[in-house]
């Protein structure tokens, strides 16, 4: 029985470790892809050397990457009491 419990413990820890490595790898791949996109955009702006007006901007490129939202940590909300500010 002890052998079985030890095996389960080691196996589960290996699974958790491999999952975090694959998550880091995916995160790095997303980062590299976004860096390449931004570098191409900067090359375009450097070549054109113009100031863009409101209608010329590509606002789709400024949206949040939905793939990266799952990796963000949850934010803790603090209680803010305005009564203590005026004392």
C-alpha positions as CSV (number, residue, x, y, z in Angstrom):
1,X,0.0,0.0,0.0
2,X,2.8,2.4,0.8
3,X,4.5,1.7,-2.5
4,X,1.2,2.5,-4.3
5,X,0.8,5.8,-2.4
6,X,4.4,6.8,-3.1
7,X,4.0,6.0,-6.8
8,X,0.9,8.1,-7.0
9,X,2.6,11.0,-5.2
10,X,5.6,10.9,-7.5
11,X,3.5,10.5,-10.6
12,X,1.2,13.4,-9.8
13,X,4.2,15.7,-9.0
14,X,5.8,14.8,-12.4
15,X,2.5,15.7,-14.1
16,X,2.3,19.0,-12.4
17,X,5.9,19.9,-13.2
18,X,5.4,18.9,-16.9
19,X,2.3,21.0,-17.1
20,X,4.0,24.2,-15.8
21,X,6.9,23.7,-18.3
22,X,4.4,23.4,-21.2
23,X,2.6,26.5,-20.0
24,X,5.8,28.4,-19.9
25,X,6.7,27.2,-23.4
26,X,3.3,28.4,-24.7
27,X,3.7,31.7,-22.9
28,X,7.1,32.2,-24.5
29,X,5.8,31.3,-28.0
30,X,2.9,33.8,-27.6
31,X,5.4,36.5,-26.5
32,X,7.7,35.8,-29.4
33,X,4.8,35.9,-31.9
34,X,3.6,39.3,-30.5
35,X,7.2,40.7,-30.6
36,X,7.4,39.8,-34.2
37,X,4.1,41.5,-35.0
38,X,5.2,44.6,-33.2
39,X,8.6,44.7,-34.9
40,X,6.9,44.5,-38.3
41,X,4.5,47.3,-37.4
42,X,7.5,49.5,-36.3
43,X,9.3,48.7,-39.5
44,X,6.3,49.9,-41.4
45,X,6.1,53.1,-39.4
46,X,9.8,53.8,-39.8
47,X,9.6,53.3,-43.5
48,X,6.6,55.6,-44.0
49,X,7.6,58.2,-41.4
50,X,4.2,59.8,-41.3
51,X,1.9,60.9,-38.6
52,X,-1.3,58.9,-38.7
53,X,-4.7,60.5,-38.3
54,X,-7.7,59.0,-36.5
55,X,-9.0,57.1,-39.5
56,X,-5.7,55.5,-40.4
57,X,-5.0,53.7,-37.2
58,X,-5.3,49.9,-37.0
59,X,-7.2,49.6,-33.7
60,X,-7.6,45.8,-34.1
61,X,-3.9,45.4,-33.4
62,X,-4.3,47.1,-30.0
63,X,-6.9,44.5,-28.7
64,X,-6.0,42.2,-25.9
65,X,-4.8,38.7,-26.9
66,X,-7.6,36.3,-25.6
67,X,-5.1,33.4,-25.3
68,X,-3.1,35.3,-22.7
69,X,-6.1,36.1,-20.5
70,X,-6.1,32.6,-18.9
71,X,-2.6,33.1,-17.6
72,X,-3.3,36.3,-15.7
73,X,-3.5,36.1,-11.9
74,X,-6.7,37.1,-10.1
75,X,-6.6,40.5,-8.5
76,X,-7.4,40.9,-4.9
77,X,-9.9,43.7,-4.1
78,X,-9.0,45.9,-1.1
79,X,-11.6,47.5,1.0
80,X,-11.2,51.3,0.6
81,X,-13.0,53.4,3.1
82,X,-13.3,57.1,2.2
83,X,-14.3,58.1,5.8
84,X,-10.7,57.5,7.0
85,X,-9.4,59.9,4.4
86,X,-11.2,62.9,5.8
87,X,-10.3,62.3,9.5
